Amino acid sequence: MKYLTWAAMAITTLIMLMGGVMKLMGNEMALASFAVLGLPAIFGTFIGVCEIAGAIGLWLRRTSMLAAMGIAAIMLGALYYHVMHTPISEGIPAMVVLACCAWIISRRGGGVIG
């Protein structure tokens, strides 16, 4: 089971690092969704920082569950965007990350709380 958890953490980390770096570099494609939702550009930078911090936090035992919860919240927002504004198939990566986060939370929850 620990290898499955590590795989979920690795998948989530890679996707979050790629997305976060793209947002921080000002990639227009990565930031377009924020404009569509009527959010300021600085919000894209904030989300990029949160994605990178979450990707790092997943690997620290004390913050793993909290990082997964934060990433899951970001993915819920991403899913909302894809359901409302794009073909649902574009939301598949967000669904995968959300499922990985749910797995991580279920496996890492006891270490932080108990």
C-alpha positions in Angstrom: 0.0 0.0 0.0 2.8 2.4 0.7 4.0 2.1 -2.9 0.6 3.1 -4.1 0.6 6.1 -1.8 4.1 7.1 -3.1 2.8 6.7 -6.7 -0.1 8.9 -6.0 2.2 11.5 -4.4 4.6 11.3 -7.4 1.8 11.8 -9.9 0.3 14.7 -7.9 3.7 16.3 -7.4 4.6 16.2 -11.1 1.3 17.7 -12.2 1.4 20.4 -9.5 5.0 21.3 -10.2 4.3 21.6 -14.0 1.2 23.7 -13.5 2.7 25.9 -10.8 5.8 26.6 -12.7 3.8 27.4 -15.9 1.7 29.9 -13.9 4.7 31.5 -12.3 6.4 31.9 -15.6 3.3 33.7 -16.9 2.3 31.1 -19.5 -0.9 32.5 -21.1 -2.5 29.1 -21.5 -2.0 28.4 -17.8 -3.5 31.7 -16.8 -6.3 31.9 -19.3 -8.8 30.2 -17.0 -8.5 32.9 -14.3 -9.4 35.6 -16.9 -12.4 33.6 -18.0 -13.6 33.3 -14.4 -13.1 37.1 -13.9 -10.3 36.7 -11.4 -7.3 39.0 -11.3 -4.0 37.8 -12.8 -2.3 37.9 -9.4 -4.6 35.1 -8.4 -3.0 32.8 -11.0 0.4 33.6 -9.3 -1.0 32.8 -5.9 -2.4 29.5 -7.1 1.0 28.7 -8.8 2.8 29.3 -5.5 0.2 27.1 -3.7 0.6 24.3 -6.2 4.4 24.3 -5.8 4.2 24.5 -2.0 1.6 21.7 -2.0 3.8 19.5 -4.2 6.7 19.9 -1.7 4.4 19.5 1.3 3.2 16.2 0.1 6.6 14.7 0.9 6.9 16.0 4.4 5.2 13.5 6.8 3.8 16.3 9.0 2.3 18.3 6.2 1.4 15.5 3.7 -2.3 15.3 4.6 -2.7 19.1 4.8 -0.9 19.6 1.4 -3.2 17.0 -0.2 -6.2 18.8 1.2 -5.0 22.1 -0.2 -4.3 20.6 -3.6 -7.7 18.9 -3.5 -9.4 22.3 -3.0 -7.5 23.8 -5.9 -8.6 20.8 -8.0 -12.2 21.3 -7.1 -11.9 24.8 -8.5 -10.2 23.5 -11.6 -13.1 21.0 -12.1 -15.6 23.7 -11.7 -13.8 25.7 -14.5 -13.7 22.6 -16.8 -17.4 21.7 -16.2 -18.6 25.2 -16.8 -16.2 26.4 -19.6 -14.5 23.5 -21.5 -15.2 20.0 -22.7 -15.2 17.8 -19.6 -12.3 15.7 -21.1 -10.0 18.6 -20.4 -10.7 18.2 -16.7 -9.4 14.6 -16.6 -6.0 15.6 -15.1 -7.8 17.5 -12.3 -9.9 14.4 -11.6 -6.8 12.2 -11.5 -5.1 14.6 -9.1 -8.3 14.8 -6.9 -8.4 11.0 -6.7 -4.7 10.9 -5.8 -5.3 13.5 -3.1 -8.2 11.5 -1.7 -6.0 8.5 -1.5 -3.2 10.4 0.2 -5.5 11.9 2.7 -6.9 8.5 3.6 -3.5 7.0 4.0 -1.7 9.9 5.7 -4.5 11.1 8.0 -3.6 9.0 10.9 0.0 10.2 11.1 -1.0 13.9 11.5 -4.1 13.5 13.7 -3.3 10.4 15.8 
